[in-house]
Amino acid sequence: MRALFDLFLDICLFRKGPRDVPSSTVLLKMCLLAYGISGMLVLILSVPVQVALLQMLLDLVLLAGLLYLALILHRHSGRFEQALAALTGTGTLMGLLALPLMVWIVHQGPEGDSTFPSLLMLALMVWSIAVMAHILRHTFNIPVWASAMYALGYTFLSWTLTGWIG
């Protein structure tokens, strides 16, 4: 377990890439489950459990579906398992980092000053998008600017579609 944590942390710190993730169906399933659970923990702080579950499921389907489609278009479909494991493994770490920030923001309440935790959350979101771009750049063998556009496009699409559920 420690080796996996270190691997995903190294990817988040841009020291490793998706090619360093072992190609394993079991690992992918573990990463998908961990991603779903960490996302649910963050979401249930601000929306009802049923809504959080639907939002998380939509996010997972969107992430896997768009990744698979893009991999087919780039003729790299054999990289799906490693890329999705890298995205969900690092996404799990980002979700766990977001959890205390969301608790802090929620406990501030409407009258509280949530400026500082909100700025930290914004920084975490930017870092998360940069990590996704890093993974996509290596997965598709594309320039940084193109992977950043993919990561931003996915993020805004996911936020928009999941926002419709809430």
C-alpha positions as CSV (number, residue, x, y, z in Angstrom):
1,M,0.0,0.0,0.0
2,R,2.8,2.4,0.9
3,A,4.4,1.8,-2.5
4,L,1.1,2.8,-4.3
5,F,0.8,5.9,-2.1
6,D,4.4,6.9,-3.0
7,L,3.8,6.2,-6.7
8,F,0.7,8.4,-6.9
9,L,2.3,11.1,-4.7
10,D,5.3,11.1,-7.2
11,I,2.9,11.5,-10.1
12,C,1.2,14.4,-8.2
13,L,4.7,15.9,-7.8
14,F,5.4,15.4,-11.5
15,R,8.3,13.0,-10.8
16,K,6.6,10.0,-12.4
17,G,4.0,9.4,-15.1
18,P,1.2,7.0,-16.0
19,R,3.7,4.5,-17.5
20,D,5.0,3.9,-14.0
21,V,1.6,2.6,-12.9
22,P,1.5,-1.2,-13.1
23,S,-1.0,-2.5,-15.7
24,S,-3.4,-4.4,-13.4
25,T,-7.1,-4.8,-13.5
26,V,-7.1,-5.3,-9.7
27,L,-5.2,-2.1,-9.2
28,L,-7.6,-0.2,-11.5
29,K,-10.6,-1.5,-9.6
30,M,-9.0,-0.4,-6.3
31,C,-8.2,3.0,-7.7
32,L,-11.8,3.4,-9.0
33,L,-13.2,2.4,-5.6
34,A,-10.9,4.7,-3.7
35,Y,-11.6,7.6,-6.1
36,G,-15.4,7.1,-5.7
37,I,-15.2,6.9,-1.9
38,S,-12.9,10.0,-1.5
39,G,-15.2,11.9,-3.9
40,M,-18.3,10.9,-2.0
41,L,-16.7,12.0,1.3
42,V,-16.0,15.4,-0.1
43,L,-19.4,15.7,-1.8
44,I,-21.6,14.7,1.1
45,L,-20.4,17.7,3.0
46,S,-22.3,20.0,0.6
47,V,-25.1,17.9,-1.0
48,P,-27.4,15.0,0.0
49,V,-26.0,11.5,-0.2
50,Q,-28.1,10.5,-3.2
51,V,-27.0,13.6,-5.2
52,A,-23.4,12.9,-4.2
53,L,-23.7,9.3,-5.4
54,L,-25.2,10.4,-8.8
55,Q,-22.5,13.1,-9.2
56,M,-19.7,10.7,-8.4
57,L,-21.0,8.0,-10.8
58,L,-21.4,10.6,-13.6
59,D,-17.9,11.8,-12.9
60,L,-16.5,8.3,-13.1
61,V,-18.4,7.5,-16.3
62,L,-17.3,10.8,-17.9
63,L,-13.7,10.3,-16.9
64,A,-13.5,6.8,-18.2
65,G,-15.6,7.4,-21.3
66,L,-13.8,10.5,-22.4
67,L,-10.4,9.0,-21.7
68,Y,-11.2,5.8,-23.7
69,L,-12.6,7.9,-26.6
70,A,-9.5,10.1,-26.7
71,L,-7.2,7.1,-26.5
72,I,-8.9,5.6,-29.5
73,L,-8.7,8.8,-31.4
74,H,-4.9,9.1,-30.5
75,R,-4.5,5.4,-31.3
76,H,-3.2,4.5,-27.9
77,S,-6.1,2.4,-26.5
78,G,-3.7,0.0,-24.9
79,R,-2.9,2.7,-22.3
80,F,-6.4,2.9,-20.9
81,E,-5.8,0.8,-17.8
82,Q,-2.7,2.6,-16.7
83,A,-4.0,6.1,-17.5
84,L,-7.3,5.6,-15.7
85,A,-5.5,4.1,-12.7
86,A,-3.1,7.1,-12.7
87,L,-6.0,9.6,-13.0
88,T,-8.1,8.0,-10.3
89,G,-5.2,7.2,-8.0
90,T,-4.0,10.8,-8.0
91,G,-7.6,12.0,-7.9
92,T,-8.0,10.0,-4.7
93,L,-5.1,11.8,-3.1
94,M,-6.4,15.2,-4.2
95,G,-9.8,14.3,-2.8
96,L,-8.3,13.4,0.5
97,L,-6.5,16.7,0.6
98,A,-9.7,18.5,-0.3
99,L,-11.6,16.8,2.6
100,P,-10.3,18.9,5.5
101,L,-10.6,22.1,3.4
102,M,-14.2,21.3,2.7
103,V,-14.9,20.6,6.4
104,W,-13.2,23.9,7.2
105,I,-15.3,25.8,4.6
106,V,-18.6,24.1,5.6
107,H,-18.0,24.8,9.4
108,Q,-17.4,28.4,8.7
109,G,-21.0,28.7,7.7
110,P,-22.5,31.5,5.6
111,E,-21.4,34.2,8.1
112,G,-17.9,32.9,8.6
113,D,-14.8,34.0,6.8
114,S,-14.0,31.2,4.4
115,T,-11.6,33.2,2.3
116,F,-8.4,31.4,3.3
117,P,-9.7,27.8,3.0
118,S,-11.4,28.8,-0.3
119,L,-8.1,30.0,-1.6
120,L,-6.4,26.8,-0.5
121,M,-9.2,24.9,-2.3
122,L,-8.6,26.9,-5.4
123,A,-4.9,26.2,-5.3
124,L,-5.7,22.4,-4.9
125,M,-8.0,22.6,-7.9
126,V,-5.3,24.2,-10.0
127,W,-2.8,21.6,-8.9
128,S,-5.3,18.8,-9.6
129,I,-5.8,20.1,-13.2
130,A,-2.0,20.4,-13.6
131,V,-1.6,16.7,-12.5
132,M,-4.3,15.6,-14.9
133,A,-2.6,17.5,-17.7
134,H,0.7,15.9,-16.8
135,I,-0.9,12.4,-17.0
136,L,-2.6,13.2,-20.2
137,R,0.5,14.6,-21.8
138,H,2.4,11.4,-21.2
139,T,-0.5,9.2,-22.1
140,F,-1.2,10.8,-25.4
141,N,2.4,12.0,-26.2
142,I,1.1,15.5,-26.8
143,P,2.4,19.0,-26.0
144,V,1.8,20.5,-22.5
145,W,-0.6,23.1,-23.9
146,A,-2.8,20.4,-25.6
147,S,-2.9,18.3,-22.4
148,A,-3.8,21.4,-20.4
149,M,-6.7,22.1,-22.7
150,Y,-7.9,18.5,-22.4
151,A,-7.7,18.7,-18.6
152,L,-9.5,22.0,-18.4
153,G,-12.1,20.9,-20.9
154,Y,-12.8,17.7,-18.9
155,T,-12.9,19.6,-15.6
156,F,-15.4,22.3,-16.8
157,L,-17.5,19.6,-18.5
158,S,-17.6,17.5,-15.4
159,W,-18.4,20.5,-13.1
160,T,-21.2,21.6,-15.5
161,L,-22.8,18.2,-15.9
162,T,-22.5,17.2,-12.2
163,G,-23.8,20.7,-11.2
164,W,-27.0,19.9,-13.1
165,I,-27.7,17.0,-10.8
166,G,-27.3,19.0,-7.7
